[in-house]
Amino acid sequence: MAKTRVSYEYSEAEDKSIRLGLFLIVCGIVSLFILCFCWLSPTLQSMQSKPANCTVISVRRLEERFECVFTCGADCKGTSLYPCLQIFVNNSESNSIALLHYDEQQLVLNPKCSYVPKCERDNQKMREDVIRLQHYWSEEGSNQTFTCFFNPQRRPDDVLWQRSHDASVLLHCVLWPMVSLLVGTLIVLLTVCARSLAVRAEAIQKRKFS
Amino acid sequence: MSSKGSNMIPSEGGNLWPDNGAFLPRKMAKGNPKRGYSPKSQMEILILYLPDIPCDESGQRMWWVFLATSLVTFFGGLVIILLWRALVYIWTVCCQCGNKEKAQSIDIPTEVAHDSNEDGEEEDQEVEVASDWMTSLKAWAGVMICAQNSTGRMLVVLVFILSIGGLVIYLIDSSDPIESCPDFRTDFTLQVDMVFNIFFLVYFGLRFIAANDKLKFWLDLNSIVDFFTVPPVFLSMYLNRSWLGLRFLRALRLIQISEILQFLNILQTSDSIKLVNLCSVFLSTWLTGAGFIHLVENSGDPWENFENSQSLSYWECVYLIMVTMSTVGYGDLYAQTDLGRIFMVFFILGGLAMFAHYVPEIAALILNRQKYGGSYDLTPGKKHIVVCGNITLESVSNFLKDFLHEDRDDVNVEIVFLHHTEPNLELEALFKRHFTQVVFFQGSIQNPFDLARVKIELADACLIIANKYSSDPDAEDASNIMRVISIKNYNSNIRIITQMLQYHNKAHLLNIPSWNWREGDDAICLAELKLGFIAQSCLAQGLSTMLANLFSMRSSIQIEEEIWQKYYLEGVSQEMYTDYLSSSFVGLSFPEVCELCFVKLNLLLIAIEFKSHERNINMMINPGRHVKLQEKTLGIFIAGDAKEVKRASVYCKACHDDITDPKLIKKCGCKRLTESALSSMKKRQKEGMRDSINFSKNTSQPVDTMDDNVKRFDSTGMFHWCPSRDIDMAVLTRSEASMTVVSGHVVVCIFGDVNSAVMGLRNLVMPLRASNFHYHELKHIIFVGSLDYLKKEWDTLSNFPKVSILPGSPLSRANLRAVNINLCDMCVILSANQNTGDDTSMQDKESILGSLNIQSMRFEDTIGLLQANSHGFVPLGMDRSSFENSSVHGLMRQSVTMGSNILTELGTILPVVSIVNDGNVQYLDQDDDDDPDTELYLTQPFACGAAFAVSVLDSLMSATYFNDNILTLIRTLVTGGSTPELESLLGEENTLRGGYSTPETLVKRDRCHVTQVALCEGPFAELGEGGLYGDLFCKAMKTYNMLCFGIYRLLDMPRTTETGCTKRFVITTPPYDLELIPTDKVFCLMQFDPTRGQFGNTLSHSSRSSYNSSKKTSASVGSCNSQPKCYEPCDNQKYLEQL
């Protein structure tokens, strides 16, 4: 019986799909790294801050005003000024006085103030906002104890109202690269599998007809 | 920073704290475990981060839903297709293994089919169920989308237009926020987009059905675009919100534009297809990249809670991408998100490569297109000629220099060059300099379309220039013949003048049916003419230069100094012109007219076109007394420019008889009078003329029909002929050689081997065997060279008498001595080797070496003379005997002349700064004083007739175009009588056939040949001392029917005969008042003398012996003591004395 010859070469489409699979695998690996560096490490850092009990000690409004930028539709921007509210709390962890911020981003945006209002064109409105909050904290919020987050290593002088990231980030960071990796592997495997099966089927058919 | 702030602050500020105010206590409660408050605060805080999306109370971003639909569609479909394939194969395998499993395996694919229904691939899955309607459906879908019918074409175009429409919608929407919640009922763009996408979906389905390889289709670029743009739109209707998302991918559809245009048959040339391809790929990559940047920059990183976004408009992104891709990177805009930056990193890798590759190519395509395209616009009232073939800087500049020469009277001709490659910069500059008369078109002569572009059917002529330096002459000829065939095939009426390199290829041209030499088609065979010139130089030294100067256009240069150049250049500026002779000349005999023209009009008439019968037109050179001029006879003149020649046509005996200054001869009013007066006379003259011709025939016949039964001439009667001999008969040993050839022979040194290209030695031998010589006048030709090479040529030579071969190297002095080279009339050095090397100066090495070798040879019997010569007072009477004085000089000249490579070399370098050229000329003549950059025709070796380059034959092209008589004349002079009849015979069979001496053939012997007469020895000796050239001319014409047309004069122009100088230069057609000096030799056209053959033998023997004696004794011979003489002049002298 003559030896049957079958082509083992991949067709253009199969080649493409293998490449796509490999690309997905590479993407998965790369995105795993990227996500870990971009997302996971700041999260872990913020996770380091421990919950503590805070008590408001004093609330004050500085006369100094800060600029913020508001938008008024597309390609319309302007700056306006808002007063600075400072809320000092005593945190139970270190037993020291610290400035309260909403979260890490606000802290970075304006380390001096506790609150950065939504930027409006109208200075007065922002001022009202700030005054309302000041009023709330000085009237009702004082002497109350609430949970705050404190990072003694990185931010010994500030406490945060909330942590911006939590454990779900970890899930995202691992899940999507893994999905990509899996899909890529699946595609590659299926393509290779189909090809080898095709080769075998062809060989069988040839043997049958020969 | 500011924009960052703007997005951040509103994201927090507005809602956070005021809302917080409401639930702060709760949060605090949460912090307080005792209260156990609800965890809802977490969610509400989340809302605070998404204030941009006002449409939903939850305020949640839904972008991932859109992305997920696309990804799931794509990957799901892909996996299903792959699974399907695998299962089909598994089924096949199992089927073969055992029929039992068959039932199971059928189930599996159908299950898969159900899964994939949502992706619109139902049809595919039902192959197993109903394959017959499946195939018909597939065929129908294939017909629908294929571009072969109008429906399919319309569909394709429609899809493309809609894709562009979708892109436009994307551009409109891109100014909106990335994620927004428009109302579907009111938002116009959304509705339109929906319609588009429904169409795309349908089209996608059609394509899917029609696809043979589903996997390939699935991974097709267009499909991927569909996956990422179509599902999100449907989803957006469902969710009532829209995400700009990946809609920018629609820009990728632009890649299709070239395909679409090809379908519509708009793009046809490869250049335009390439251009559109490049542009579309570039544009779509650009727009797509900009779209991605726009998306991620405007939405921000998911892991930064979308807070690091910046608002960039789409066009800013387009700008940013271009700035980045071009590596300029201004930095006024930059990507701020991590995603954008990562994308940039990879995009720069690809985009930079693409930019660097595409932009120059696009620019080149755009800039270079149409530069030499288009078609020629005929200028009314102007003729045009098409020049093609070997278009190089050198060939074109030579051609233009000659063609557009100011001495030509009215060059009202535009020159159209057609060549398949673009001209280089130098050539372009040359065209620009002549832009009023020269146009260049890029195209192939083989392409009828290009021929139509240059309007060749209206062209006056088509000129084909051959590459003289081609390493494969036969291939070059073949390509030129193909050009001729192409043109003749296009239109057989076009007049073609082509250059040919090899003589034997000319026959192919003659065999082209529409080739018609009577209509002006001409082939200028360079090898034939070159060797012909060389052969003529063997008969009269310096003739090659003289003739070369006659047909090349050169202006006169005035030199005040009394040096040889002054006279030489005067001659150089002379050219050949034709014009009709005025009716005043009708009835006069040729010598009378000739004298009249020379004396009165300052013109030299050397030939006339003679209509012997109604149709037969013959060119007659110096026809002799018996020819009387007819009305409207075309004369061929040698003159300075065309205006002078006009005089001959307006000359009127009545009005201009007494005018002394030829410049005053203008058209006069008495023309009619003279015409009528002469008309009666003309008739009588005509009759008389016929009688005279008959008479001359009668006289010539009895003389030469001595042995009618022996074939002495070839069938045309133009050449001496002998039965063909075997090559062994012609081969001589050294001792035989020295016995055979004693003196007055021609030595031809051949450098060449078996592999060398054939030179066509027949063209060298034929002029020396012309039938207008008597048998005893024929010079013995002895070839010295490789026997292998000569065997290749022997077939063409075997029919000529007095040809011998000495095998061996021409560099061997023993060989040269054996052939008595010191006694030969002329030594010719030819090199057949084609050097393919780049070093042009090495091309002539053999010829140069050979010539120097011979020059430096010393011969015992002349040793005393040589010593005397070196002291500068050798008597010139020794000319014949001393090798240094005449033979070597001649030989030296000849060696320059001959070396085919030398000639090549000279030609190559001529118009350029000619270092190599000059080098090669200088090697030949080591004591000349030429500047390195003199043009060839100004160099001393050329002026002396010691250099002859093929490049001078270039001028023959334009000369032929303006007047095809000139080519005939030159060929008649040079080849010794080559006629179209002979050529057709050679085209039939490559050998000459013998013929019996019939009266018809014998009459053909009666033609002129060129000789050289020493002034001192002939009957003109008395004119030698201070006589005028004009007197000599008249005397020679009147007495002997000899037409003098040049002087060969010693370089230092001695007043006496005592001079050591041996080199001579050529003065072409000297003016009447040129003072003669005794050492001059005169070129003249001499009539064939039938009577001479009878006693020629004794004469030549006597003259020869006298020369031998003169050689030994250095005594004087003939009438003038111690004066130069040479073999032919003395022969002539004897001959003249006989008269």
Interface residues (C-beta under 8 A of the other chain):
Chain A: S11 E12 A13 E14 K16 S17 L20 I34 L35 C38 W39 P51 N53 C68 V69 F70 T71 A74 D75 K77 T79 Y102 Q105 Q106 L109 Y115 V116 P117 K118 C119 M126 D129 R132 L133 Y136 E140 G141 Q144 T145 F146 T147 C148 Q162 S164 V169 H172 V183 L186 I187 L190 T191 C193 A194 L197 A198 R200 A201 I204 Q205 K208
Chain B: S2 S3 G5 S6 M8 I9 P10 E12 G13 G14 N15 L16 W17 P18 G21 L24 P25 K27 M28 K30 G31 N32 I45 P51 F75 L78 V79 L82 L83 R85 A86 Y89 I90 T92 V93 Q96 S175 D213 L215 K216 F217 W218 L219 D301 W303 E304 N305 E307 S311 S313 D338 I342
